[in-house]
Amino acid sequence: MLCITVNNLSKSYGIDRILHDISFVVNEGDRIGVVGENGTGKSTLFKLLTGEIKPDCGNIFMPQIVMGYLEQNTIIDSEKSLYEEVKNVFEYIFELENDIRKLEKEISNTKNEVLLNKLLDEYSSLMSKYNKLDGYSVDSRIKGVLKGLGFSESQFDMSVSNLSGGQKTRLMLSKTLLKNPDVLLLDEPTNHLDISSIEWLEQYLRFYKGTVMVISHDRYFLDRIVNRIFELENKTLKEYAGNYSEYLRKKNDEIKIQMKAYENQQKEIKRIQEMIMIQKNRRREKSVKMAENKQKMLDRMKKIEKPLINNNAIKINFDFDEKSGNDVLSVRNLTLRFDHHIFHNVSFDIKKGDRIAILGPNGIGKTSLLKILLGIIDNYEGSVVWGTNVITGYYDQQLSNLNNDKTIIDEIWDENPYLTQTEIRTLLGSFLFSGDDVFKIISKLSGGEKAKVSLLKLILSKSNFLLMDEPTNHLDLKSKEVLEKALLDYRGTLLFVSHDRYFIDTIATKIFELKSEGITKYYGNYSYYLEKKNETTNVEDKIKSKTKTQLKNEKYREKLSRQQEKKQKEYIKNLENNIMEIEGKIKELEEKMCDPEIYKNGEIIKAQSDYKDLKELLTSLYKEWEDLCC
């Protein structure tokens, strides 16, 4: 039974201590979310568990296990196709398959009975190993994972070297999952995934037989996947049972209890100090002695530390000087084509105060739509009409609005020359850039630090209409919460693209689902969108009284649906029976091919041909069964 035990682990880089004296146990089947601010050592912990780096002190005890590790920033350079690169995961199976084919040829050409029996034994052993490894299902497993993570079959032949950074990350995630390790260590696995792919990954991990440890800033994902939380804070690790929401509740309760205990102790300290002063002022020997005893008692008292609440949280406040008109934007019949069709017939209106999330799969044109509205892309068809006094501000997920050669302070000051140095430093301080930090070069900053600079520039733009592309990317959980609060307080209009379902659920008042043929509108947050997405009738139809004809038609449709469901169940049952029958025939053939006689009379050629045909048929039936049942 898997059990990873970590005792008194510490790690420093130079004089910077990252982790100090942490201990924990990971049991088989655990689903653990690792959370904490950027820089608290989450990725360092994973590297310690994989042995990529060594601890300064402490021990890690684990059995002989296979560990799969997806790093946050993966680098892969290959001239192979996407499919061939992923296929490498099963290289040992394909080598085994080649050995089986070679052995079959050798068996068919062998006349010596002693040697033949030896070869047949070897063949039987290899076939047993091949079947145990589910070699026949490799192709369907590869395609299933690639499609689940957002790749289409038309992309399978793409060269890895031509993939984008996000596609390469999804490629590495595919390989990690297909290795099927005992322990999965996933560092920000939902980065670069669209919502449908994230939902697929959730389903995959929920039924994964191994143990999963995941670093993620996706709170919705953590809520649906994990049953334990490891929080890294102040160089130490603390465990919480439950998912992310349960962790938050418990953490807040702890802070309240600690604050109450701190306040009570402070009152008691103040009371004792006042008594000491009174006794000292009496200037009697007995009173002075009592005062000294109370002072000793006070000195021995174990002080309760005041809990730090949002001590390292950035401060965000979006505001503007000029109000827009009520009609902010009107878009009609928007069509976009590059080398292929992206979308067409996109029409919508945006009113002042709307907070709209744009959803849709990767590649559907969500970012391009924002860039059309901003005038960055101009080769489109259709009309974009702005309302009066609309001032736009744009947050680019690629952070391309930052000059990598400038210092932080110059990046802000050059666009806001009316501010004094003191004002600039104060603003940067509110985003946790203090002292010499303000002179750091932009190119040397982490993704989270660059995101903070970009957010500060957006705040200073004083825009009454914010267009934001993946604003929560690169932000830690605490910064996300601060951003959410700021946007909820914002009095302007907001249009944003995000894969962060927790963020969408909190912020959005409308959902625009972008498809190639247009936009579907949902008037509510993400939870409402999920509830309404698959409904065939709208709210107005529901509240209307139903006629007898409508009720009759509904009953007929329900009856038809039940009949279709029954037929599908019968079809699946027949399919399963066919699979079992073919598996039986394959087993019979395998036993037959172990008989030396069939090699003497030439039956081996037909047996091998039948065996290959049955294997191919079995693979296609398995694929059909997976499509119907999964």
C-alpha positions as CSV (number, residue, x, y, z in Angstrom):
1,M,0.0,0.0,0.0
2,L,1.4,3.3,-1.1
3,C,2.5,5.6,1.7
4,I,4.8,8.6,1.3
5,T,6.2,9.9,4.6
6,V,7.9,13.3,4.8
7,N,9.7,14.2,8.1
8,N,11.2,17.5,9.1
9,L,12.0,18.6,5.6
10,S,13.8,22.0,5.0
11,K,15.1,23.7,1.9
12,S,16.9,27.0,1.4
13,Y,18.3,28.8,-1.7
14,G,21.3,30.7,-0.3
15,I,20.1,32.8,2.6
16,D,16.4,32.5,1.5
17,R,14.7,29.7,3.4
18,I,11.8,28.3,1.4
19,L,10.6,25.4,3.5
20,H,11.3,24.7,7.2
21,D,10.7,21.5,9.2
22,I,7.6,20.3,7.3
23,S,6.1,16.8,7.8
24,F,3.2,15.0,6.2
25,V,1.9,11.6,5.0
26,V,0.4,10.8,1.6
27,N,-1.8,7.7,1.5
28,E,-2.8,5.6,-1.5
29,G,-5.7,7.2,-3.4
30,D,-5.3,10.7,-1.8
31,R,-6.4,13.7,-3.8
32,I,-4.3,16.6,-2.4
33,G,-4.5,20.2,-3.4
34,V,-1.3,22.2,-2.7
35,V,-2.1,25.9,-2.2
36,G,-0.2,29.0,-1.1
37,E,1.0,32.4,-2.4
38,N,3.5,32.6,-5.3
39,G,7.0,31.9,-3.9
40,T,5.9,29.8,-0.9
41,G,7.6,26.7,-2.2
42,K,4.9,24.7,-3.9
43,S,6.9,23.8,-7.0
44,T,10.0,23.3,-4.7
45,L,8.1,20.7,-2.7
46,F,7.2,18.8,-5.9
47,K,10.9,18.8,-7.0
48,L,11.9,17.5,-3.6
49,L,9.4,14.6,-3.9
50,T,10.7,13.7,-7.4
51,G,14.3,13.9,-6.3
52,E,15.0,16.6,-8.8
53,I,16.5,18.6,-5.9
54,K,17.8,17.5,-2.5
55,P,16.6,18.8,0.9
56,D,19.0,20.6,3.2
57,C,17.7,18.3,6.0
58,G,14.9,15.9,6.7
59,N,13.8,12.7,5.1
60,I,11.4,11.4,2.4
61,F,10.4,7.8,2.7
62,M,8.5,6.2,-0.2
63,P,8.1,2.7,-1.7
64,Q,9.3,1.8,-5.2
65,I,6.7,3.7,-7.2
66,V,6.3,5.2,-10.6
67,M,5.9,9.0,-10.3
68,G,4.6,11.3,-13.1
69,Y,5.4,15.0,-12.8
70,L,4.0,17.8,-15.0
71,E,6.0,21.0,-14.5
72,Q,4.3,24.4,-14.8
73,N,6.7,25.6,-17.5
74,T,7.6,22.7,-19.7
75,I,10.1,22.8,-22.6
76,I,9.9,20.2,-25.4
77,D,11.7,20.3,-28.7
78,S,11.0,17.6,-31.2
79,E,10.6,17.2,-34.9
80,K,8.1,14.3,-34.4
81,S,4.4,14.8,-35.0
82,L,2.1,15.4,-32.0
83,Y,0.8,11.8,-32.2
84,E,4.2,10.2,-32.6
85,E,5.6,12.1,-29.6
86,V,2.7,11.0,-27.4
87,K,3.1,7.4,-28.8
88,N,6.6,7.4,-27.3
89,V,4.9,6.8,-23.9
90,F,4.1,3.3,-25.1
91,E,7.4,2.6,-26.7
92,Y,7.9,-0.6,-24.6
93,I,4.5,-1.9,-25.9
94,F,5.4,-1.3,-29.5
95,E,8.8,-3.0,-29.0
96,L,7.0,-5.9,-27.5
97,E,4.7,-6.0,-30.5
98,N,7.6,-6.0,-32.8
99,D,9.2,-8.9,-30.9
100,I,5.9,-10.8,-31.2
101,R,5.8,-10.2,-35.0
102,K,9.4,-11.4,-35.3
103,L,8.8,-14.4,-33.2
104,E,5.7,-15.3,-35.3
105,K,7.9,-15.3,-38.5
106,E,10.6,-17.3,-36.8
107,I,8.0,-19.9,-35.6
108,S,6.6,-20.3,-39.1
109,N,10.0,-21.0,-40.5
110,T,11.2,-23.4,-37.8
111,K,11.1,-27.2,-38.4
112,N,13.1,-28.3,-35.4
113,E,10.5,-29.5,-32.9
114,V,12.6,-28.8,-29.7
115,L,13.4,-25.3,-30.9
116,L,9.7,-24.8,-31.9
117,N,8.5,-25.7,-28.5
118,K,10.9,-23.2,-26.9
119,L,9.8,-20.5,-29.3
120,L,6.1,-21.2,-28.6
121,D,6.7,-20.9,-24.9
122,E,8.4,-17.6,-25.5
123,Y,5.6,-16.5,-27.7
124,S,3.0,-17.4,-25.1
125,S,4.8,-15.4,-22.5
126,L,5.1,-12.4,-24.7
127,M,1.4,-12.5,-25.7
128,S,0.4,-12.8,-22.0
129,K,2.5,-9.7,-21.2
130,Y,1.1,-7.8,-24.2
131,N,-2.5,-8.6,-23.2
132,K,-1.8,-7.7,-19.6
133,L,-0.6,-4.3,-20.8
134,D,-3.8,-3.8,-22.9
135,G,-1.6,-3.4,-26.0
136,Y,-4.6,-3.6,-28.3
137,S,-6.1,-0.4,-26.8
138,V,-3.1,1.9,-27.0
139,D,-4.3,3.8,-30.1
140,S,-7.8,4.5,-28.6
141,R,-6.2,5.5,-25.3
142,I,-3.9,8.0,-27.0
143,K,-6.7,9.5,-29.1
144,G,-9.0,9.7,-26.2
145,V,-6.6,11.7,-24.0
146,L,-5.5,14.0,-26.9
147,K,-9.1,14.8,-27.8
148,G,-10.1,15.2,-24.1
149,L,-7.3,17.8,-23.8
150,G,-8.6,19.8,-26.8
151,F,-6.6,18.5,-29.7
152,S,-8.5,17.6,-32.9
153,E,-7.6,14.7,-35.1
154,S,-6.5,17.2,-37.8
155,Q,-3.8,18.3,-35.4
156,F,-2.4,14.9,-34.7
157,D,0.1,15.2,-37.6
158,M,1.4,18.6,-36.6
159,S,5.1,18.9,-35.9
160,V,5.8,19.4,-32.2
161,S,8.2,22.2,-33.1
162,N,5.2,24.1,-34.6
163,L,3.0,23.9,-31.6
164,S,2.3,26.9,-29.4
165,G,3.6,27.1,-25.8
166,G,0.1,26.2,-24.6
167,Q,-0.2,23.3,-27.0
168,K,3.1,21.9,-25.8
169,T,2.0,22.1,-22.2
170,R,-1.1,20.1,-23.2
171,L,1.1,17.6,-25.0
172,M,3.2,17.1,-21.9
173,L,0.0,16.7,-19.8
174,S,-1.2,14.0,-22.2
175,K,2.1,12.1,-21.9
176,T,2.0,12.4,-18.1
177,L,-1.5,11.0,-17.9
178,L,-0.9,8.2,-20.4
179,K,2.1,6.9,-18.3
180,N,-0.5,6.1,-15.7
181,P,1.9,6.5,-12.8
182,D,1.2,5.5,-9.2
183,V,1.5,9.2,-8.1
184,L,0.6,12.2,-10.3
185,L,2.3,15.5,-9.4
186,L,0.6,18.2,-11.5
187,D,1.8,21.8,-11.3
188,E,-1.0,24.1,-12.7
189,P,-2.4,21.5,-15.1
190,T,-5.4,23.6,-16.1
191,N,-3.3,26.4,-17.6
192,H,-3.9,26.6,-21.4
193,L,-7.0,24.4,-21.2
194,D,-10.4,25.6,-22.2
195,I,-13.4,24.9,-19.9
196,S,-14.5,21.7,-21.7
197,S,-10.9,20.3,-21.5
198,I,-10.8,21.2,-17.8
199,E,-14.1,19.4,-17.2
200,W,-12.7,16.4,-19.0
201,L,-9.5,16.4,-16.9
202,E,-11.7,16.7,-13.7
203,Q,-13.6,13.6,-14.7
204,Y,-10.4,11.8,-15.6
205,L,-8.7,12.6,-12.2
206,R,-11.8,11.8,-10.2
207,F,-11.7,8.2,-11.5
208,Y,-7.9,7.9,-11.6
209,K,-6.8,4.8,-9.6
210,G,-3.5,6.3,-8.4
211,T,-2.7,9.2,-6.0
212,V,-2.9,12.8,-7.2
213,M,-1.1,15.9,-5.8
214,V,-2.0,19.1,-7.7
215,I,-0.8,22.7,-7.4
216,S,-3.6,24.9,-8.8
217,H,-5.0,28.4,-8.6
218,D,-8.3,27.1,-10.1
219,R,-10.6,27.0,-7.1
220,Y,-13.5,25.4,-9.0
221,F,-11.1,22.6,-10.1
222,L,-9.8,22.1,-6.5
223,D,-13.4,21.9,-5.2
224,R,-14.3,19.2,-7.6
225,I,-11.0,17.1,-7.4
226,V,-9.3,17.1,-3.9
227,N,-10.2,15.7,-0.5
228,R,-7.2,17.2,1.3
229,I,-5.5,20.6,1.2
230,F,-1.8,21.2,2.0
231,E,-1.3,25.0,2.7
232,L,2.2,26.4,2.4
233,E,2.5,29.6,4.4
234,N,5.4,31.2,6.3
235,K,7.7,28.4,5.2
236,T,5.6,25.7,7.0
237,L,2.9,23.3,5.8
238,K,-0.5,22.8,7.4
239,E,-3.1,20.2,6.5
240,Y,-6.8,20.5,6.1
241,A,-9.4,17.8,5.3
242,G,-11.9,18.5,2.5
243,N,-11.9,20.5,-0.7
244,Y,-10.9,24.1,-1.3
245,S,-14.1,25.7,0.0
246,E,-14.0,23.6,3.2
247,Y,-10.4,24.7,3.6
248,L,-11.4,28.3,3.3
249,R,-14.1,28.0,5.9
250,K,-11.8,26.2,8.3
251,K,-9.0,28.7,7.7
252,N,-11.4,31.7,8.3
253,D,-12.7,30.0,11.5
254,E,-9.1,29.5,12.7
255,I,-8.3,33.1,12.1
256,K,-11.5,34.3,14.0
257,I,-10.7,32.0,16.9
258,Q,-7.0,33.1,17.0
259,M,-8.0,36.7,16.8
260,K,-10.5,36.3,19.6
261,A,-7.8,34.5,21.7
262,Y,-5.3,37.3,20.9
263,E,-7.7,40.1,21.9
264,N,-8.6,38.3,25.1
265,Q,-5.0,37.8,26.0
266,Q,-4.2,41.4,25.2
267,K,-7.0,42.5,27.6
268,E,-5.6,40.2,30.3
269,I,-2.0,41.6,29.7
270,K,-3.3,45.1,30.0
271,R,-5.2,44.3,33.2
272,I,-2.1,42.7,34.7
273,Q,0.1,45.6,33.7
274,E,-2.3,48.0,35.3
275,M,-2.3,45.9,38.5
276,I,1.6,45.9,38.5
277,M,1.6,49.8,38.2
278,I,-0.9,50.1,41.1
279,Q,1.2,47.8,43.3
280,K,4.4,49.6,42.4
281,N,2.9,53.0,43.2
282,R,1.9,51.9,46.7
283,R,5.6,51.5,47.5
284,R,5.1,48.9,50.2
285,E,7.4,46.0,50.4
286,K,4.5,43.5,50.1
287,S,3.0,45.5,47.2
288,V,6.3,45.7,45.4
289,K,6.8,41.9,45.9
290,M,3.4,41.2,44.5
291,A,4.2,43.5,41.5
292,E,7.4,41.6,40.8
293,N,5.6,38.2,41.0
294,K,3.0,39.4,38.5
295,Q,5.7,40.7,36.2
296,K,7.4,37.3,36.3
297,M,4.0,35.6,35.5
298,L,3.6,38.1,32.6
299,D,7.1,37.3,31.3
300,R,6.4,33.6,31.4
301,M,3.1,33.9,29.6
302,K,3.2,32.4,26.1
303,K,2.1,35.2,23.8
304,I,-0.5,34.6,21.1
305,E,0.5,36.1,17.8
306,K,-1.9,38.4,16.1
307,P,-3.1,36.6,12.9
308,L,-2.0,38.1,9.7
309,I,-5.0,38.9,7.5
310,N,-4.2,39.7,3.9
311,N,-0.8,40.9,5.0
312,N,0.7,40.3,1.6
313,A,-2.4,41.1,-0.5
314,I,-2.2,43.6,-3.3
315,K,-4.6,46.6,-3.2
316,I,-6.8,47.1,-6.3
317,N,-9.3,49.8,-6.9
318,F,-10.7,50.5,-10.4
319,D,-12.2,53.9,-10.9
320,F,-12.8,56.4,-13.7
321,D,-13.4,60.1,-14.1
322,E,-16.0,60.2,-16.9
323,K,-19.2,58.1,-17.1
324,S,-20.1,56.4,-20.4
325,G,-23.6,56.5,-21.9
326,N,-26.1,53.8,-21.2
327,D,-25.5,52.2,-24.6
328,V,-21.8,51.1,-24.5
329,L,-21.4,49.0,-27.5
330,S,-23.4,47.5,-30.4
331,V,-22.0,44.7,-32.6
332,R,-23.8,43.4,-35.7
333,N,-23.0,40.5,-38.0
334,L,-19.4,40.2,-37.1
335,T,-17.4,37.8,-39.3
336,L,-13.7,36.9,-38.9
337,R,-11.5,34.8,-41.3
338,F,-7.8,34.2,-41.3
339,D,-6.6,31.3,-43.4
340,H,-9.8,29.6,-42.4
341,H,-13.2,30.6,-41.1
342,I,-13.2,31.6,-37.3
343,F,-16.7,32.9,-36.6
344,H,-19.6,34.7,-38.3
345,N,-23.0,36.3,-37.5
346,V,-21.8,37.5,-34.1
347,S,-24.2,40.2,-32.8
348,F,-24.7,41.6,-29.3
349,D,-25.3,44.8,-27.3
350,I,-23.5,45.9,-24.1
351,K,-25.1,48.2,-21.6
352,K,-23.4,50.3,-18.9
353,G,-22.7,48.2,-15.8
354,D,-22.8,44.9,-17.6
355,R,-20.2,42.3,-16.5
356,I,-20.0,39.8,-19.3
357,A,-17.9,36.7,-19.6
358,I,-17.1,35.3,-23.1
359,L,-16.9,31.5,-23.1
360,G,-16.0,29.1,-25.8
361,P,-13.4,26.5,-26.8
362,N,-9.7,27.4,-27.5
363,G,-9.3,28.6,-31.1
364,I,-12.9,29.9,-31.5
365,G,-11.8,33.5,-31.5
366,K,-12.5,34.9,-28.0
367,T,-9.2,36.9,-27.8
368,S,-9.6,37.9,-31.5
369,L,-13.1,39.3,-30.7
370,L,-11.7,41.5,-28.0
371,K,-8.9,42.7,-30.4
372,I,-11.5,43.5,-33.0
373,L,-13.4,45.7,-30.5
374,L,-10.1,47.4,-29.6
375,G,-9.2,48.1,-33.2
376,I,-6.1,45.8,-33.0
377,I,-7.6,43.5,-35.7
378,D,-9.3,45.3,-38.6
379,N,-9.7,42.7,-41.3
380,Y,-13.3,41.7,-40.3
381,E,-16.7,42.1,-41.7
382,G,-19.7,43.6,-39.8
383,S,-20.2,46.7,-37.7
384,V,-18.9,47.8,-34.3
385,V,-20.6,50.9,-33.0
386,W,-19.5,52.6,-29.7
387,G,-21.6,54.6,-27.4
388,T,-20.8,58.0,-26.0
389,N,-17.9,58.8,-23.7
390,V,-16.7,55.1,-23.7
391,I,-13.0,54.9,-22.5
392,T,-11.6,51.4,-23.0
393,G,-8.8,49.7,-21.0
394,Y,-7.3,46.3,-22.1
395,Y,-5.7,43.6,-20.0
396,D,-3.7,41.3,-22.4
397,Q,-3.1,37.8,-21.2
398,Q,0.2,37.8,-23.1
399,L,1.2,40.9,-21.1
400,S,2.5,42.4,-24.4
401,N,1.7,45.9,-23.2
402,L,4.8,45.8,-21.0
403,N,8.3,47.0,-22.3
404,N,10.7,44.2,-21.2
405,D,13.7,46.6,-21.3
406,K,12.2,49.1,-18.8
407,T,12.3,49.0,-15.0
408,I,9.0,48.7,-13.1
409,I,9.0,52.3,-12.0
410,D,9.8,53.6,-15.5
411,E,7.1,51.4,-17.1
412,I,4.5,53.1,-14.9
413,W,6.0,56.6,-14.8
414,D,6.5,57.0,-18.6
415,E,2.8,56.6,-19.2
416,N,1.8,58.7,-16.2
417,P,4.3,61.6,-16.1
418,Y,1.9,63.8,-14.1
419,L,2.5,61.6,-11.0
420,T,5.3,62.3,-8.6
421,Q,8.0,59.8,-7.6
422,T,6.4,59.5,-4.2
423,E,3.0,58.8,-5.7
424,I,4.4,56.2,-8.1
425,R,6.3,54.4,-5.2
426,T,3.1,54.5,-3.1
427,L,1.1,52.9,-5.9
428,L,3.8,50.2,-6.5
429,G,3.9,49.6,-2.8
430,S,0.2,48.7,-2.9
431,F,1.2,46.0,-5.4
432,L,4.0,44.8,-3.1
433,F,6.8,46.4,-5.0
434,S,8.9,48.2,-2.3
435,G,12.4,49.5,-1.9
436,D,14.8,48.4,-4.7
437,D,12.1,46.1,-6.2
438,V,10.8,49.1,-8.2
439,F,14.1,49.1,-10.2
440,K,13.8,45.5,-11.4
441,I,13.8,45.0,-15.2
442,I,10.4,43.9,-16.5
443,S,12.0,40.9,-18.4
444,K,13.4,39.6,-15.1
445,L,10.0,39.5,-13.4
446,S,7.9,36.4,-12.8
447,G,4.5,36.0,-14.5
448,G,2.7,37.0,-11.4
449,E,4.8,40.2,-11.0
450,K,4.3,41.1,-14.6
451,A,0.5,40.6,-14.1
452,K,0.5,43.0,-11.2
453,V,2.3,45.7,-13.2
454,S,-0.2,45.3,-16.0
455,L,-3.1,45.5,-13.6
456,L,-1.7,48.8,-12.1
457,K,-1.4,50.2,-15.7
458,L,-5.0,49.3,-16.3
459,I,-6.1,51.0,-13.0
460,L,-4.2,54.2,-14.0
461,S,-5.9,54.2,-17.4
462,K,-9.2,55.4,-15.6
463,S,-11.2,53.4,-18.1
464,N,-15.0,53.1,-17.8
465,F,-15.1,49.9,-20.0
466,L,-12.6,47.2,-19.2
467,L,-11.8,44.4,-21.7
468,M,-9.8,41.7,-19.9
469,D,-8.3,38.5,-21.4
470,E,-7.6,35.9,-18.8
471,P,-7.0,38.4,-15.9
472,T,-6.5,35.7,-13.3
473,N,-3.7,33.9,-15.1
474,H,-0.4,34.2,-13.1
475,L,-2.3,35.5,-10.0
476,D,-2.1,33.5,-6.7
477,L,-5.4,32.7,-4.9
478,K,-5.2,35.7,-2.6
479,S,-4.6,38.1,-5.4
480,K,-7.6,36.6,-7.3
481,E,-9.8,37.2,-4.4
482,V,-8.7,40.8,-4.2
483,L,-9.2,41.3,-8.0
484,E,-12.7,39.8,-7.7
485,K,-13.7,42.2,-4.9
486,A,-12.3,45.2,-6.9
487,L,-14.3,44.2,-10.0
488,L,-17.5,43.7,-7.9
489,D,-17.0,47.3,-6.6
490,Y,-16.2,48.6,-10.1
491,R,-19.0,50.9,-11.4
492,G,-18.1,50.7,-15.0
493,T,-18.6,48.0,-17.7
494,L,-16.7,44.7,-18.0
495,L,-16.2,42.3,-20.9
496,F,-13.8,39.5,-20.1
497,V,-12.5,36.1,-21.3
498,S,-11.6,33.6,-18.6
499,H,-11.3,29.8,-18.0
500,D,-11.5,30.4,-14.3
501,R,-15.0,29.1,-13.5
502,Y,-14.9,30.3,-9.9
503,F,-14.0,33.8,-11.1
504,I,-16.7,33.8,-13.8
505,D,-19.3,32.6,-11.3
506,T,-18.4,35.4,-8.9
507,I,-18.1,38.3,-11.4
508,A,-20.3,37.7,-14.4
509,T,-23.9,38.9,-14.7
510,K,-24.2,37.6,-18.3
511,I,-22.5,34.9,-20.3
512,F,-21.8,35.1,-24.0
513,E,-21.0,31.7,-25.4
514,L,-19.0,32.2,-28.7
515,K,-19.5,29.6,-31.4
516,S,-18.4,29.5,-35.0
517,E,-21.9,30.4,-36.1
518,G,-22.6,33.2,-33.6
519,I,-23.2,34.0,-29.9
520,T,-25.6,32.4,-27.5
521,K,-26.5,34.7,-24.5
522,Y,-27.3,33.6,-20.9
523,Y,-28.5,36.2,-18.5
524,G,-26.8,35.1,-15.3
525,N,-23.5,33.8,-13.8
526,Y,-21.7,30.6,-14.5
527,S,-23.9,28.4,-12.3
528,Y,-27.0,29.8,-14.2
529,Y,-25.2,29.1,-17.5
530,L,-24.6,25.5,-16.5
531,E,-28.2,25.1,-15.4
532,K,-29.7,26.5,-18.6
533,K,-27.1,25.4,-21.2
534,N,-28.8,22.1,-22.1
535,E,-32.4,23.2,-21.7
536,T,-34.5,23.1,-24.9
537,T,-37.0,25.7,-23.8
538,N,-36.5,29.2,-22.5
539,V,-37.8,30.7,-19.3
540,E,-40.8,32.3,-21.0
541,D,-42.0,29.0,-22.3
542,K,-41.8,27.4,-18.8
543,I,-44.0,29.9,-17.1
544,K,-46.8,29.6,-19.7
545,S,-49.7,27.2,-19.1
546,K,-49.5,24.2,-21.2
547,T,-52.3,23.1,-23.5
548,K,-53.6,19.6,-23.7
549,T,-51.9,19.3,-27.1
550,Q,-48.6,20.4,-25.6
551,L,-48.9,17.9,-22.7
552,K,-49.8,15.1,-25.2
553,N,-46.7,16.0,-27.4
554,E,-44.5,16.1,-24.3
555,K,-45.7,12.6,-23.2
556,Y,-45.1,11.3,-26.8
557,R,-41.5,12.8,-26.8
558,E,-40.8,11.2,-23.4
559,K,-42.1,7.8,-24.6
560,L,-40.0,8.1,-27.7
561,S,-37.0,9.1,-25.6
562,R,-37.5,6.0,-23.4
563,Q,-37.8,3.8,-26.4
564,Q,-34.6,5.2,-27.9
565,E,-32.8,4.8,-24.5
566,K,-34.0,1.1,-24.3
567,K,-32.8,0.5,-27.9
568,Q,-29.4,2.0,-27.0
569,K,-29.1,-0.2,-23.9
570,E,-30.0,-3.3,-25.9
571,Y,-27.5,-2.3,-28.6
572,I,-24.7,-1.7,-25.9
573,K,-25.6,-5.1,-24.4
574,N,-25.3,-6.8,-27.8
575,L,-22.0,-4.9,-28.4
576,E,-20.6,-6.2,-25.1
577,N,-21.7,-9.8,-26.0
578,N,-19.9,-9.4,-29.3
579,I,-16.7,-8.1,-27.5
580,M,-16.8,-11.1,-25.2
581,E,-17.3,-13.5,-28.1
582,I,-14.4,-12.0,-30.0
583,E,-12.2,-12.0,-26.9
584,G,-13.0,-15.7,-26.6
585,K,-12.1,-16.4,-30.2
586,I,-8.8,-14.5,-29.8
587,K,-8.0,-16.6,-26.7
588,E,-8.8,-19.8,-28.7
589,L,-6.5,-18.6,-31.5
590,E,-3.7,-17.8,-29.1
591,E,-3.9,-21.3,-27.6
592,K,-4.1,-22.8,-31.2
593,M,-1.0,-20.9,-32.2
594,C,0.9,-22.5,-29.3
595,D,0.2,-25.9,-31.0
596,P,3.3,-27.0,-33.0
597,E,1.0,-29.0,-35.4
598,I,-0.4,-25.9,-37.1
599,Y,3.1,-24.8,-38.1
600,K,3.7,-28.2,-39.8
601,N,0.5,-28.2,-41.8
602,G,0.6,-24.5,-42.7
603,E,-2.5,-23.5,-40.8
604,I,-0.4,-20.8,-39.0
605,I,-0.7,-18.3,-41.8
606,K,-4.5,-18.4,-41.7
607,A,-4.5,-18.3,-37.9
608,Q,-2.2,-15.3,-37.9
609,S,-4.4,-13.5,-40.4
610,D,-7.6,-14.3,-38.4
611,Y,-5.9,-13.2,-35.3
612,K,-4.9,-9.8,-36.8
613,D,-8.4,-9.3,-38.2
614,L,-10.0,-10.1,-34.8
615,K,-7.7,-7.8,-33.0
616,E,-8.5,-4.9,-35.3
617,L,-12.3,-5.7,-35.0
618,L,-11.9,-5.8,-31.2
619,T,-10.2,-2.4,-31.1
620,S,-13.0,-0.8,-33.2
621,L,-15.7,-2.4,-31.0
622,Y,-14.0,-1.1,-27.9
623,K,-13.9,2.4,-29.5
624,E,-17.6,2.2,-30.3
625,W,-18.4,1.0,-26.7
626,E,-16.3,3.9,-25.2
627,D,-18.1,6.4,-27.4
628,L,-21.5,5.1,-26.3
629,C,-20.8,4.7,-22.6
630,C,-18.3,7.4,-21.7
